Amino acid sequence: MLTPYEFGTPLGRRVYDLRHTRLTNWLHAGVPAATVAERAGDSVPVLLTTYARCVDGQLDDLKQRIERAGELPDPAAARG
């Protein structure tokens, strides 16, 4: 909650801009959309409707993460 003085400043009148910047920065930094949505008090679909451009450039990184996570150990190597 802003004090009356804070609300009367130019920055105070633009609180939504600060929120938007924070959420954009988190998404650009790779924070999962579900985490950002929870902290913002939004659902993931609502968040991604507004901020979809923030995650567009992350597809290659996400594909690599999925591939690494899907690699299973070789059972023959585990037996020695």
N, CA, C and O atoms as a GROMACS GRO file, in nm:
protein
  320
    1MET      N    1   0.085  -0.117   0.000
    1MET     CA    2   0.000   0.000   0.000
    1MET      C    3   0.090   0.124   0.000
    1MET      O    4   0.186   0.131   0.076
    2LEU      N    5   0.058   0.217  -0.082
    2LEU     CA    6   0.135   0.342  -0.089
    2LEU      C    7   0.080   0.444   0.009
    2LEU      O    8  -0.040   0.450   0.035
    3THR      N    9   0.170   0.523   0.063
    3THR     CA   10   0.127   0.634   0.147
    3THR      C   11   0.068   0.741   0.056
    3THR      O   12   0.092   0.739  -0.065
    4PRO      N   13  -0.010   0.835   0.111
    4PRO     CA   14  -0.063   0.943   0.027
    4PRO      C   15   0.049   1.020  -0.045
    4PRO      O   16   0.033   1.060  -0.160
    5TYR      N   17   0.162   1.041   0.024
    5TYR     CA   18   0.273   1.111  -0.040
    5TYR      C   19   0.327   1.031  -0.159
    5TYR      O   20   0.348   1.086  -0.267
    6GLU      N   21   0.351   0.901  -0.138
    6GLU     CA   22   0.405   0.816  -0.244
    6GLU      C   23   0.309   0.811  -0.363
    6GLU      O   24   0.351   0.818  -0.479
    7PHE      N   25   0.181   0.798  -0.333
    7PHE     CA   26   0.082   0.791  -0.440
    7PHE      C   27   0.080   0.919  -0.523
    7PHE      O   28   0.052   0.915  -0.643
    8GLY      N   29   0.109   1.032  -0.460
    8GLY     CA   30   0.107   1.160  -0.530
    8GLY      C   31   0.227   1.187  -0.617
    8GLY      O   32   0.227   1.284  -0.694
    9THR      N   33   0.330   1.104  -0.609
    9THR     CA   34   0.449   1.124  -0.692
    9THR      C   35   0.425   1.065  -0.831
    9THR      O   36   0.338   0.980  -0.848
   10PRO      N   37   0.501   1.110  -0.930
   10PRO     CA   38   0.486   1.052  -1.064
   10PRO      C   39   0.505   0.901  -1.065
   10PRO      O   40   0.434   0.830  -1.136
   11LEU      N   41   0.599   0.852  -0.988
   11LEU     CA   42   0.622   0.708  -0.982
   11LEU      C   43   0.504   0.638  -0.917
   11LEU      O   44   0.464   0.529  -0.960
   12GLY      N   45   0.448   0.698  -0.816
   12GLY     CA   46   0.334   0.638  -0.747
   12GLY      C   47   0.213   0.624  -0.837
   12GLY      O   48   0.134   0.530  -0.822
   13ARG      N   49   0.198   0.715  -0.928
   13ARG     CA   50   0.083   0.707  -1.020
   13ARG      C   51   0.105   0.599  -1.126
   13ARG      O   52   0.011   0.562  -1.196
   14ARG      N   53   0.227   0.550  -1.137
   14ARG     CA   54   0.258   0.451  -1.239
   14ARG      C   55   0.297   0.316  -1.178
   14ARG      O   56   0.382   0.246  -1.232
   15VAL      N   57   0.234   0.280  -1.066
   15VAL     CA   58   0.267   0.155  -0.997
   15VAL      C   59   0.253   0.036  -1.091
   15VAL      O   60   0.334  -0.057  -1.086
   16TYR      N   61   0.153   0.038  -1.175
   16TYR     CA   62   0.135  -0.074  -1.267
   16TYR      C   63   0.256  -0.089  -1.359
   16TYR      O   64   0.295  -0.201  -1.392
   17ASP      N   65   0.316   0.022  -1.400
   17ASP     CA   66   0.435   0.015  -1.485
   17ASP      C   67   0.549  -0.058  -1.413
   17ASP      O   68   0.622  -0.135  -1.474
   18LEU      N   69   0.562  -0.032  -1.284
   18LEU     CA   70   0.666  -0.099  -1.206
   18LEU      C   71   0.639  -0.249  -1.199
   18LEU      O   72   0.731  -0.330  -1.210
   19ARG      N   73   0.514  -0.284  -1.178
   19ARG     CA   74   0.475  -0.426  -1.172
   19ARG      C   75   0.503  -0.493  -1.306
   19ARG      O   76   0.559  -0.602  -1.311
   20HIS      N   77   0.465  -0.428  -1.412
   20HIS     CA   78   0.486  -0.481  -1.546
   20HIS      C   79   0.635  -0.503  -1.573
   20HIS      O   80   0.674  -0.606  -1.628
   21THR      N   81   0.716  -0.407  -1.535
   21THR     CA   82   0.860  -0.419  -1.554
   21THR      C   83   0.916  -0.536  -1.475
   21THR      O   84   0.997  -0.612  -1.526
   22ARG      N   85   0.874  -0.550  -1.350
   22ARG     CA   86   0.921  -0.659  -1.266
   22ARG      C   87   0.886  -0.795  -1.326
   22ARG      O   88   0.971  -0.883  -1.336
   23LEU      N   89   0.762  -0.812  -1.367
   23LEU     CA   90   0.719  -0.940  -1.424
   23LEU      C   91   0.793  -0.969  -1.554
   23LEU      O   92   0.835  -1.082  -1.578
   24THR      N   93   0.809  -0.868  -1.636
   24THR     CA   94   0.883  -0.884  -1.762
   24THR      C   95   1.026  -0.927  -1.734
   24THR      O   96   1.077  -1.019  -1.799
   25ASN      N   97   1.092  -0.863  -1.639
   25ASN     CA   98   1.230  -0.898  -1.606
   25ASN      C   99   1.241  -1.041  -1.554
   25ASN      O  100   1.335  -1.113  -1.591
   26TRP      N  101   1.148  -1.082  -1.471
   26TRP     CA  102   1.150  -1.220  -1.421
   26TRP      C  103   1.138  -1.320  -1.535
   26TRP      O  104   1.212  -1.418  -1.541
   27LEU      N  105   1.044  -1.296  -1.626
   27LEU     CA  106   1.025  -1.388  -1.738
   27LEU      C  107   1.147  -1.390  -1.829
   27LEU      O  108   1.190  -1.497  -1.874
   28HIS      N  109   1.204  -1.274  -1.857
   28HIS     CA  110   1.325  -1.267  -1.940
   28HIS      C  111   1.441  -1.341  -1.873
   28HIS      O  112   1.528  -1.396  -1.941
   29ALA      N  113   1.444  -1.342  -1.742
   29ALA     CA  114   1.551  -1.408  -1.668
   29ALA      C  115   1.532  -1.559  -1.661
   29ALA      O  116   1.619  -1.630  -1.611
   30GLY      N  117   1.418  -1.607  -1.710
   30GLY     CA  118   1.394  -1.751  -1.712
   30GLY      C  119   1.319  -1.805  -1.592
   30GLY      O  120   1.311  -1.927  -1.574
   31VAL      N  121   1.264  -1.718  -1.509
   31VAL     CA  122   1.182  -1.765  -1.397
   31VAL      C  123   1.058  -1.833  -1.457
   31VAL      O  124   0.993  -1.775  -1.545
   32PRO      N  125   1.024  -1.954  -1.412
   32PRO     CA  126   0.910  -2.024  -1.470
   32PRO      C  127   0.781  -1.941  -1.464
   32PRO      O  128   0.754  -1.873  -1.365
   33ALA      N  129   0.703  -1.949  -1.570
   33ALA     CA  130   0.579  -1.871  -1.580
   33ALA      C  131   0.485  -1.900  -1.463
   33ALA      O  132   0.416  -1.810  -1.415
   34ALA      N  133   0.482  -2.025  -1.418
   34ALA     CA  134   0.392  -2.058  -1.306
   34ALA      C  135   0.434  -1.984  -1.178
   34ALA      O  136   0.349  -1.942  -1.101
   35THR      N  137   0.564  -1.969  -1.157
   35THR     CA  138   0.613  -1.897  -1.040
   35THR      C  139   0.581  -1.749  -1.050
   35THR      O  140   0.536  -1.688  -0.953
   36VAL      N  141   0.604  -1.692  -1.167
   36VAL     CA  142   0.575  -1.550  -1.188
   36VAL      C  143   0.426  -1.525  -1.171
   36VAL      O  144   0.386  -1.429  -1.106
   37ALA      N  145   0.344  -1.612  -1.230
   37ALA     CA  146   0.198  -1.595  -1.220
   37ALA      C  147   0.152  -1.600  -1.075
   37ALA      O  148   0.068  -1.520  -1.033
   38GLU      N  149   0.206  -1.694  -0.999
   38GLU     CA  150   0.168  -1.706  -0.858
   38GLU      C  151   0.204  -1.579  -0.781
   38GLU      O  152   0.123  -1.528  -0.704
   39ARG      N  153   0.325  -1.528  -0.802
   39ARG     CA  154   0.369  -1.408  -0.731
   39ARG      C  155   0.291  -1.285  -0.774
   39ARG      O  156   0.272  -1.192  -0.696
   40ALA      N  157   0.245  -1.285  -0.900
   40ALA     CA  158   0.170  -1.171  -0.952
   40ALA      C  159   0.022  -1.179  -0.918
   40ALA      O  160  -0.051  -1.081  -0.933
   41GLY      N  161  -0.022  -1.295  -0.871
   41GLY     CA  162  -0.164  -1.312  -0.841
   41GLY      C  163  -0.247  -1.334  -0.966
   41GLY      O  164  -0.367  -1.304  -0.969
   42ASP      N  165  -0.183  -1.387  -1.070
   42ASP     CA  166  -0.251  -1.416  -1.197
   42ASP      C  167  -0.248  -1.565  -1.222
   42ASP      O  168  -0.173  -1.639  -1.158
   43SER      N  169  -0.329  -1.609  -1.317
   43SER     CA  170  -0.318  -1.746  -1.364
   43SER      C  171  -0.211  -1.749  -1.473
   43SER      O  172  -0.178  -1.645  -1.530
   44VAL      N  173  -0.158  -1.866  -1.502
   44VAL     CA  174  -0.057  -1.878  -1.608
   44VAL      C  175  -0.114  -1.834  -1.743
   44VAL      O  176  -0.046  -1.760  -1.815
   45PRO      N  177  -0.237  -1.876  -1.780
   45PRO     CA  178  -0.289  -1.830  -1.910
   45PRO      C  179  -0.301  -1.677  -1.920
   45PRO      O  180  -0.271  -1.619  -2.024
   46VAL      N  181  -0.345  -1.613  -1.812
   46VAL     CA  182  -0.357  -1.467  -1.814
   46VAL      C  183  -0.218  -1.404  -1.825
   46VAL      O  184  -0.199  -1.311  -1.904
   47LEU      N  185  -0.124  -1.455  -1.749
   47LEU     CA  186   0.012  -1.402  -1.754
   47LEU      C  187   0.071  -1.416  -1.895
   47LEU      O  188   0.127  -1.320  -1.948
   48LEU      N  189   0.057  -1.533  -1.955
   48LEU     CA  190   0.118  -1.556  -2.086
   48LEU      C  191   0.045  -1.480  -2.198
   48LEU      O  192   0.105  -1.450  -2.301
   49THR      N  193  -0.081  -1.450  -2.178
   49THR     CA  194  -0.152  -1.368  -2.276
   49THR      C  195  -0.091  -1.229  -2.281
   49THR      O  196  -0.078  -1.170  -2.388
   50THR      N  197  -0.055  -1.177  -2.166
   50THR     CA  198   0.002  -1.043  -2.158
   50THR      C  199   0.150  -1.040  -2.189
   50THR      O  200   0.200  -0.945  -2.250
   51TYR      N  201   0.222  -1.143  -2.146
   51TYR     CA  202   0.368  -1.140  -2.151
   51TYR      C  203   0.428  -1.246  -2.245
   51TYR      O  204   0.544  -1.284  -2.227
   52ALA      N  205   0.353  -1.294  -2.342
   52ALA     CA  206   0.401  -1.401  -2.430
   52ALA      C  207   0.532  -1.365  -2.498
   52ALA      O  208   0.617  -1.453  -2.517
   53ARG      N  209   0.552  -1.241  -2.533
   53ARG     CA  210   0.675  -1.203  -2.603
   53ARG      C  211   0.797  -1.219  -2.515
   53ARG      O  212   0.909  -1.226  -2.566
   54CYS      N  213   0.777  -1.227  -2.385
   54CYS     CA  214   0.890  -1.240  -2.292
   54CYS      C  215   0.947  -1.381  -2.290
   54CYS      O  216   1.062  -1.401  -2.249
   55VAL      N  217   0.871  -1.479  -2.333
   55VAL     CA  218   0.920  -1.616  -2.331
   55VAL      C  219   0.947  -1.669  -2.471
   55VAL      O  220   0.990  -1.784  -2.486
   56ASP      N  221   0.922  -1.590  -2.574
   56ASP     CA  222   0.945  -1.634  -2.711
   56ASP      C  223   1.087  -1.680  -2.736
   56ASP      O  224   1.107  -1.782  -2.801
   57GLY      N  225   1.184  -1.608  -2.689
   57GLY     CA  226   1.323  -1.639  -2.716
   57GLY      C  227   1.381  -1.751  -2.633
   57GLY      O  228   1.500  -1.780  -2.645
   58GLN      N  229   1.302  -1.814  -2.550
   58GLN     CA  230   1.352  -1.917  -2.460
   58GLN      C  231   1.331  -2.058  -2.512
   58GLN      O  232   1.366  -2.154  -2.442
   59LEU      N  233   1.274  -2.074  -2.630
   59LEU     CA  234   1.238  -2.207  -2.678
   59LEU      C  235   1.358  -2.299  -2.693
   59LEU      O  236   1.350  -2.415  -2.652
   60ASP      N  237   1.468  -2.252  -2.749
   60ASP     CA  238   1.585  -2.338  -2.765
   60ASP      C  239   1.638  -2.386  -2.631
   60ASP      O  240   1.672  -2.504  -2.615
   61ASP      N  241   1.646  -2.296  -2.534
   61ASP     CA  242   1.693  -2.334  -2.401
   61ASP      C  243   1.599  -2.437  -2.338
   61ASP      O  244   1.645  -2.533  -2.277
   62LEU      N  245   1.469  -2.417  -2.352
   62LEU     CA  246   1.373  -2.511  -2.295
   62LEU      C  247   1.383  -2.648  -2.360
   62LEU      O  248   1.372  -2.750  -2.292
   63LYS      N  249   1.403  -2.651  -2.492
   63LYS     CA  250   1.419  -2.780  -2.561
   63LYS      C  251   1.541  -2.854  -2.509
   63LYS      O  252   1.536  -2.975  -2.488
   64GLN      N  253   1.650  -2.782  -2.488
   64GLN     CA  254   1.772  -2.846  -2.435
   64GLN      C  255   1.749  -2.899  -2.294
   64GLN      O  256   1.796  -3.008  -2.260
   65ARG      N  257   1.678  -2.824  -2.212
   65ARG     CA  258   1.648  -2.871  -2.076
   65ARG      C  259   1.565  -2.998  -2.079
   65ARG      O  260   1.591  -3.092  -2.004
   66ILE      N  261   1.464  -3.001  -2.167
   66ILE     CA  262   1.378  -3.119  -2.179
   66ILE      C  263   1.459  -3.239  -2.223
   66ILE      O  264   1.443  -3.349  -2.169
   67GLU      N  265   1.547  -3.219  -2.321
   67GLU     CA  266   1.630  -3.330  -2.369
   67GLU      C  267   1.722  -3.381  -2.259
   67GLU      O  268   1.737  -3.502  -2.242
   68ARG      N  269   1.784  -3.290  -2.184
   68ARG     CA  270   1.874  -3.332  -2.074
   68ARG      C  271   1.796  -3.406  -1.965
   68ARG      O  272   1.844  -3.506  -1.911
   69ALA      N  273   1.678  -3.358  -1.934
   69ALA     CA  274   1.598  -3.420  -1.828
   69ALA      C  275   1.547  -3.557  -1.871
   69ALA      O  276   1.523  -3.643  -1.787
   70GLY      N  277   1.531  -3.577  -2.001
   70GLY     CA  278   1.478  -3.703  -2.051
   70GLY      C  279   1.583  -3.810  -2.071
   70GLY      O  280   1.549  -3.924  -2.101
   71GLU      N  281   1.711  -3.775  -2.055
   71GLU     CA  282   1.817  -3.874  -2.074
   71GLU      C  283   1.817  -3.970  -1.956
   71GLU      O  284   1.826  -3.929  -1.840
   72LEU      N  285   1.806  -4.098  -1.987
   72LEU     CA  286   1.806  -4.200  -1.884
   72LEU      C  287   1.943  -4.267  -1.880
   72LEU      O  288   2.010  -4.278  -1.983
   73PRO      N  289   1.985  -4.312  -1.763
   73PRO     CA  290   2.115  -4.381  -1.756
   73PRO      C  291   2.109  -4.514  -1.830
   73PRO      O  292   2.004  -4.577  -1.839
   74ASP      N  293   2.222  -4.554  -1.883
   74ASP     CA  294   2.233  -4.681  -1.954
   74ASP      C  295   2.234  -4.794  -1.850
   74ASP      O  296   2.324  -4.799  -1.766
   75PRO      N  297   2.135  -4.884  -1.853
   75PRO     CA  298   2.129  -4.991  -1.751
   75PRO      C  299   2.253  -5.082  -1.755
   75PRO      O  300   2.297  -5.131  -1.651
   76ALA      N  301   2.308  -5.104  -1.873
   76ALA     CA  302   2.426  -5.191  -1.884
   76ALA      C  303   2.546  -5.125  -1.814
   76ALA      O  304   2.625  -5.193  -1.749
   77ALA      N  305   2.559  -4.995  -1.826
   77ALA     CA  306   2.670  -4.924  -1.762
   77ALA      C  307   2.655  -4.926  -1.611
   77ALA      O  308   2.755  -4.926  -1.538
   78ALA      N  309   2.534  -4.928  -1.563
   78ALA     CA  310   2.509  -4.928  -1.419
   78ALA      C  311   2.549  -5.061  -1.356
   78ALA      O  312   2.586  -5.066  -1.239
   79ARG      N  313   2.542  -5.171  -1.434
   79ARG     CA  314   2.577  -5.303  -1.381
   79ARG      C  315   2.728  -5.324  -1.376
   79ARG      O  316   2.777  -5.412  -1.305
   80GLY      N  317   2.801  -5.242  -1.451
   80GLY     CA  318   2.946  -5.246  -1.448
   80GLY      C  319   3.001  -5.341  -1.542
   80GLY      O  320   3.123  -5.356  -1.551
   0.00000   0.00000   0.00000
